[in-house]
Structures are given as structure tokens and as C-alpha cells.
């Protein structure tokens, strides 16, 4: 077992977490990550109805007897969301690790803690992880601008974000953005993080519920094949560069309104792509680290490979007189 405060806090073997991905982080992927020694995190807002979320949690539990988490993203939604009901449903189903992102988790901390739960909070700014620590989060995740999804407006890299975060808070820091293999894993730990969160790497895995054509497409992408869109609406998103996403960026540059952009950035477009394999009309979130993704093996192969290669890296450093 690789021991850090994150592994001890979460009761997991390796400090490797799978970032929650809308429509993709379902029971099969979440359970596979947990079974391989990491922590799978389910994306709760994928499920419009609470009964659907409950069913997904129960299915995950049928696939693993190890800890897993559920994320609640506290951001404005196109549909009305009663966040407290989501937290309560998660806790009622026996999940005791909840990840929050978006806004401060303060209104829900007591609810989770009273149920004996653990709160992880993910953010893109140092001031936000300080706030999360102050209101009671047990660990924080900091995102660098390389990350997929919503890496923040400030465009600061993980190499800078991670050590600043470690210096800013006393709770354990989990690093995200630009990590897909043992080299990134070891680098994050060297910078002071006590765990890593990966999305793009697990997106390209056998267990990810995504059309194989999209996985094959990802393997052919390079590190320069992403762009940031939605900065004009204060919701920066890193996506694959396509004609569709370049059109969105062009609309933003000419001052398009939120109402004009909404049909172009609808999450339903991504959901259709994941199901059909047609990537032409959606904004597909991947990190710059997609340039390191050259295959889509099983989740266990990904995690076992990272741990094995990390040990080889440490041996190499010992040979250089740096470690040991």
C-alpha cells in the first residue's frame, strides 16, 4: 500500500482518484477504479431524477465493496436542482465520501459531517481551497489549466498551482490537470500533493461508457488539440479543437450572448456523441494530457501501470543520488 494522508482518509490503497465526468462516470467506471485500489467518483448531476441516482449508487455497490465517492457540482444549472436533496440521497444510500465542486460547500458541510461523512472539495483558485478548508472540507483538489472540464479562468499550470496550494492549506491536497501516467503522479507527489485526480486518462479506458469511435479518436489527438471556450461567460471549459468548438470561440470573440451560446454548448450534445461516436457536433472535454494517451486499456491496467512505473522512477532517482 502507498500511504499518504489521502489513502488514510479515504481508506484506499493508492492515492489515485477518477474525476467525475458527466454521462461517463457511471457504476462500471466508478467501481473499476475503486476495485483497482483508487477512488471512483460518480457524477451525480448526470441523473435528472433522484431515483436514478439512487439506482446508480446501488449498482455501483453491487460491483465493488470498496469505498467510492459521489460528486455534487454546485453551479447554476439549466434545470432547477435542489442540491440538499442530492446530498441527502447520497447519504441515505450509505455513501460517506462526497466531492463538491463549483461553489463553496459550506451550506452542506454540516449535513455530510453529521452523517459521518468526508468532504473533498475541488477548485481552481487558491482562495477557494482556503475557503473550503475553513468551512470544514477534509481535503481539497486543485486544478491546473491543463485540465479538462472547467479549469478556471486564470490559466495557471499545475506545476505552479500544486505547490502554492500545498503551502496555502493544512488539509491534504490532491492534484489535477496534466496527469495521466507515473511521471505526472510522481511529479505531483514531489510537489507536495498527497494524491492525484485524473479524468482524461480514465475516459480512455475499457470500462468508460463511451463509444469506441470516440476512444479511438482520443488516441490520435495531441497535446495541442484542445482549446478553452466559454471564458466570455465566466465558465472556461477545455475541449477538443473541432469545427464546432472553433465556431463557439468565434461566436464568443464577436460578443455572443449566453442565450446564443446555449444551443451550441448543451451537455446533451456530448451525451449524444458518447452514445453514437459522432464527434462533429459536440464540445468534448479532454485535458492537454490527451497527448499522452495512446491506448484505452482496462482501469486496472492503468492504475497498476502507474504504480509499477512510479517505483521504477524512484529507483532511477535513487541511482542519480536524488532519492533514497
Protein Blocks (a to p, Z undefined) as FASTA:
>chain_A
ZZdfklmmnopabdcdcdddehklcmklmmmmmmnopacdddfklpmblklmmmmmmmmm
mmpccdcdddddddddfbdcdfklmmmmmmmnopabdcdehiafklmmmmmmmnopacdd
ddfbfklmmmmmmnopabdcdddfkbghjebjnopafklmmmmmmmmpmbdcddeehiab
fklmmmmmmnopabdcdfklmmmcfklccdfklmmmmmmpcfklcccehklnopaccddd
dfklmmmmmmmmnopafklmmmmmgmklmmmmmmnopaklcccdddfklmmpcbdcdfkl
mmmmmmmmmmmmmmmmmmnomgZZ
